[in-house]
Amino acid sequence: MLMDKTKAFSPKAFSFEVLTLDDVPAILDLIESLGWTHVVKDLEVMLQVGVFLGAKDERGKIIATGALFPYGTELASIGMIMVRPENQKQGYGRAVMDALHGHEIAKGRTLCLIATEAGEPLYKKCGYEVAGRIRKFFGSPEQFLKKSSLPDFPLNQRRVALRAMHANDLGNVIGMDAKALGANRRSLFELRYSQSDYAVIAENKQGEVVGFVLAVPQRGQHHLGPMVAPDCETALAMIGYIAERSDKELRIDVPEDQQALHGLLPSLGFRLIANPPAMIRNNTFPGCREHYWSIMSQAYA
């Protein structure tokens, strides 16, 4: 949902405007100042499916941003809370959160986010509570394939058939994503599917779709998510499918409740990079999260 760029948001002494595709180079400059890995296509998708607010200095350089992504009518994710390094600890983080909370998209919706370590205290002050944690892993496709090739490894006991996802699968998998997440995000999912290098379907012996995963390119990485699967073996099989085809480092953000998966990943060559909190405001996470094995991204939760 995009709004007239001339409309400003002014919590306290700060003024925020709705960013558009014209602002992508400036947003990317802020991303690079923080060492984040998002690419231009990520920003184009975000600007299509959500509202992206930014504060600029007198030269037009973006100082701070925040984004709000609506899912259905009851849930929204907050992400891309960024403040330029030289402007941190000046109140911009709280100001952008106030602006997002005051936006019409936020009204009446449960709000969730994945925090950074530095941002967690701020979000607690804004009324968010830790509802779980995400384990962020990076790993080599070659190491995964080497270590998972042992005869007794569960990947070699798969009970599903894997294939590429096609456009006519989208209705089914978007429904599965909505059931797992607790809200429909059709527009976002369709755009992420078009952005992905690999999209995988898992079918049982009856030919029914029981799982899926997207592999979306970032800088030097393939980000695996969202992933829905009936069990850990199916999740591992889909990771293996992508590892066989990817020439990039793999990143996967696993909910901490999925102990079977994140317990195995270190033995498969993945290294734990961070363990950020998943936070929610005035509610609990909806959906059937037991089948949700990796999130779409920290921005989208």
Secondary structure, DSSP 8 states (H G I E B T S, - for coil): ----TT-EE-STT--EEE--GGGHHHHHHHHHHHT----HHHHHHHHHHSEEEEEE-TTS-EEEEEEEEEETTTEEEEEEEEE-GGGTTSSHHHHHHHHHHTSTTTTTSEEEEE--TTTHHHHHHTTEEEEEEEEEEEE-HHHHHHHTTSTTSGGGG--SEEEE--GGGHHHHHHHHHHHHTS--HHHHHHHHHH-SEEEEEE-TTS-EEEEEEEEEETTEEEEEEEE-SSHHHHHHHHHHHHTT--SEEEEEEETT-HHHHHHGGGGTEEEEE--EEEEESS---S-GGGEEE-S-TTT-
